[in-house]
């Protein structure tokens, strides 16, 4: 299982849940968030959260998406370059 996070670029529909994402960084399960690949394949995971700090900073660049416990498709299929970089650090030690 893997974890991924990065900048979240909201669409216009995000406004309907933004207040919850600003106020609640602990349990967003009621929002029933899901993540899909660019090929429209749903990513099976333990949880998804949007951590919105834009109100504090004044910038939409300060909204982060977190996906925890990625199982399907496998993390290595979704992020092969990250896995290769991770594995390379151990090969460099030899």
PyMOL commands that set and color helices and strands:
alter all, ss='L'
color gray80, all
select helices_A, chain A and resi 12-16+18-23+29-31+54-57+60-62+75-78+80-91
alter helices_A, ss='H'
color red, helices_A
select strands_A, chain A and resi 2-7+47-52+63-70
alter strands_A, ss='S'
color yellow, strands_A
deselect
rebuild
show_as cartoon
